Amino acid sequence: MANSLAFFSDFFHSATADIVGLWVAAILTLLVFSYLLADTFLFRLAAYLLVGVAAGYAVVIAWHGVVAPRIGSFAAAPAQNLRFALWLLLGLLLLGQRVRALSWFSRIPVAYLFGVGVALAVGGTLSGTLIPQVDATVLSLSPATYGGGRTGLETAIYQGLLVVGTLGALLYFYFTTEMRPGVRSALPAFWVRLARVWGRFGKWMIMIAFGAVMASTIMSRFSLLLGRLQFLFGDWLGLIP
């Protein structure tokens, strides 16, 4: 008897939680969609809730996944984990911004964060963008490299367009900026005209790339919209089987 009551109690609480979660998600979705009519208080309420929940979730994840484990590691073996104490001290110095007498000390962790951020940005740009782009343009244009036949020829043409488009994009940016006096006059007229024509082709390649990125963004937004509409008309209202 006790087991049966426990089973029905767990089932009731689970079903109630699912229903409450369903209605809360549906109401918040409708509040977000109210922006299509006007920028109302209901939409701002949903936005504030989203920001608040995201901030609270980030704080909980940061505490349980980053801060608390490192404090535990430092407490268990202080000599082997002195770096955790240093980072904790830098984090505490950020609180000095609220105290005028200690506000100067807050510049130390801010400078550290900026230095690390710049290093990561430069390293990420080199290893994630520049070097892969250079590696992607150092390609063979021989169809035999890609198996020969029609497939090899199509692949070689594609690789050739990639190289020509990349160089054209670089020429477009270079020849649309002001050069130092004497540099342009030192170049032969033929190569200047060739670079300009090639740069115009690179401009179109840039526009095509931006168009592809925009189309991908729009498609992802439509996917999110369709998912929300399916949730409202299917899971919530039950109109879609």
C-alpha positions in Angstrom: 0.0 0.0 0.0 2.8 2.4 0.9 4.6 1.6 -2.3 1.4 2.3 -4.3 0.9 5.6 -2.6 4.5 6.6 -3.2 4.2 5.7 -6.9 1.1 7.8 -7.3 2.6 10.7 -5.4 5.7 10.7 -7.6 3.6 10.4 -10.7 1.3 13.3 -9.6 4.2 15.6 -8.8 6.0 14.7 -12.0 2.9 15.3 -14.1 2.2 18.6 -12.3 5.7 19.8 -12.8 5.5 18.9 -16.6 2.2 20.8 -16.9 3.4 23.8 -15.0 6.6 23.9 -17.1 4.6 23.6 -20.3 2.3 26.5 -19.4 5.2 28.7 -18.2 7.1 28.1 -21.5 4.0 28.8 -23.6 3.2 32.0 -21.7 6.8 33.3 -22.0 6.8 32.4 -25.7 3.6 34.5 -26.2 5.1 37.4 -24.2 8.1 37.3 -26.6 5.8 37.2 -29.6 4.0 40.3 -28.3 6.9 42.4 -29.6 5.4 41.9 -33.0 2.6 44.2 -32.0 4.6 46.7 -29.9 7.4 47.0 -27.4 5.2 46.4 -24.4 5.9 45.8 -20.8 5.1 42.1 -21.3 7.9 41.7 -23.7 10.4 43.5 -21.5 9.2 41.3 -18.6 10.1 38.2 -20.6 13.5 39.7 -21.6 14.2 40.6 -18.0 13.3 37.1 -16.9 15.6 35.6 -19.6 18.5 37.8 -18.6 18.0 37.1 -14.9 17.7 33.3 -15.3 20.8 33.3 -17.6 22.8 35.3 -15.1 21.7 33.1 -12.2 22.5 30.0 -14.1 25.9 31.4 -15.1 26.7 32.2 -11.4 25.7 28.8 -10.3 27.8 27.1 -13.0 30.8 29.3 -12.3 30.6 28.6 -8.5 30.1 24.8 -8.8 32.3 24.3 -11.8 35.1 26.8 -11.3 35.3 28.5 -8.0 34.4 25.9 -5.5 36.6 23.1 -6.9 39.6 25.4 -7.0 39.0 26.5 -3.4 38.8 22.9 -2.4 42.0 22.1 -4.3 43.8 25.0 -2.7 42.6 24.0 0.8 43.7 20.4 0.3 47.1 21.2 -1.1 48.1 24.9 -0.7 51.7 24.5 -1.8 50.8 22.8 -5.1 47.9 25.2 -5.9 49.3 28.7 -5.2 48.1 29.9 -8.6 44.5 29.5 -7.4 45.2 31.8 -4.5 46.7 34.4 -6.9 43.7 34.3 -9.2 41.3 34.5 -6.2 43.2 37.6 -5.1 43.0 39.2 -8.5 39.2 38.5 -8.5 38.8 40.1 -5.0 40.8 43.2 -6.2 38.0 43.8 -8.7 35.7 44.5 -5.8 37.9 47.5 -5.0 36.2 49.5 -7.7 33.4 50.3 -5.2 35.9 51.7 -2.7 37.6 55.0 -3.7 40.7 54.4 -1.6 41.2 50.9 -3.2 40.0 51.7 -6.7 43.5 51.9 -8.0 44.2 48.2 -7.1 41.3 47.1 -9.4 43.3 48.2 -12.4 45.7 45.3 -11.8 43.1 42.5 -12.6 41.6 44.6 -15.3 45.0 44.9 -17.0 45.5 41.2 -16.6 42.1 40.4 -18.2 42.8 42.8 -21.1 46.2 41.2 -21.7 44.9 37.7 -21.6 42.0 38.7 -23.8 44.2 40.4 -26.4 46.6 37.4 -26.4 43.7 35.0 -26.9 42.2 37.2 -29.7 45.5 37.4 -31.6 46.3 33.7 -31.1 42.7 32.8 -32.1 42.9 35.0 -35.2 46.2 33.5 -36.3 45.4 29.8 -35.6 41.7 30.0 -36.4 41.5 32.3 -39.4 44.8 33.5 -41.0 46.8 30.2 -41.0 43.8 28.0 -42.1 43.0 30.5 -44.8 46.6 30.5 -46.1 46.6 26.7 -45.8 43.3 26.5 -47.8 44.8 28.5 -50.6 48.0 26.5 -51.0 46.3 23.8 -53.1 47.0 21.8 -56.1 45.1 22.8 -59.3 45.7 19.5 -61.1 42.6 17.3 -61.6 44.8 14.2 -61.2 45.4 15.2 -57.6 41.7 14.7 -56.9 41.2 11.4 -58.7 41.0 12.6 -62.3 37.9 12.5 -64.5 35.0 14.8 -64.2 35.0 14.8 -60.4 38.7 15.7 -60.3 38.2 18.5 -62.8 35.3 20.0 -60.9 37.3 19.8 -57.7 40.3 21.5 -59.3 38.1 24.3 -60.7 36.5 24.8 -57.3 40.0 25.0 -55.6 41.1 27.5 -58.3 38.1 29.7 -57.7 38.9 29.6 -54.0 42.5 30.7 -54.6 41.4 33.4 -57.1 38.7 34.7 -54.8 40.9 34.9 -51.7 43.6 36.8 -53.6 41.0 39.0 -55.1 39.5 39.9 -51.7 43.0 40.8 -50.5 43.6 43.0 -53.6 40.2 44.7 -53.2 41.1 45.8 -49.6 44.6 46.8 -50.6 43.7 48.9 -53.7 40.7 50.6 -52.1 43.0 52.2 -49.4 45.3 55.1 -49.8 48.9 54.1 -50.7 52.0 55.9 -49.7 53.1 58.6 -52.1 55.2 57.1 -54.9 54.1 53.5 -54.4 51.3 53.4 -56.9 53.4 55.4 -59.5 56.2 52.9 -59.1 53.9 50.0 -60.1 53.5 49.3 -63.9 50.1 50.4 -65.2 49.2 46.9 -66.5 49.6 45.4 -63.0 47.6 48.2 -61.4 44.8 47.6 -63.8 45.0 43.9 -63.4 44.9 44.3 -59.6 41.9 46.6 -59.8 39.9 44.1 -62.0 40.9 41.2 -59.8 39.9 43.2 -56.8 36.5 43.8 -58.3 36.1 40.1 -58.6 37.2 39.7 -55.0 34.5 42.3 -54.0 31.9 40.0 -55.6 33.3 37.0 -53.8 33.1 39.0 -50.5 29.4 39.9 -51.2 28.6 36.2 -52.0 30.3 35.2 -48.7 28.3 37.8 -46.8 25.1 36.7 -48.5 25.7 33.1 -47.6 26.3 34.0 -44.0 23.2 36.1 -43.9 21.1 33.3 -45.5 22.5 30.9 -43.0 21.5 33.3 -40.2 18.0 33.8 -41.6 17.5 30.0 -41.9 18.6 29.4 -38.4 16.2 32.1 -37.1 13.4 30.5 -39.1 14.2 27.1 -37.6 13.9 28.7 -34.1 10.6 30.3 -35.1 9.2 27.0 -36.5 10.3 25.2 -33.4 8.4 27.7 -31.2 5.3 27.5 -33.4 5.4 23.7 -33.3 5.7 23.9 -29.6 2.7 26.2 -29.2 0.3 24.4 -31.7 1.6 20.9 -31.0 2.8 20.4 -27.4 0.6 23.2 -25.8 -2.6 23.3 -27.8 -2.5 19.9 -29.3 -3.6 21.0 -32.8 -0.6 19.3 -34.5 -0.4 15.5 -33.9 
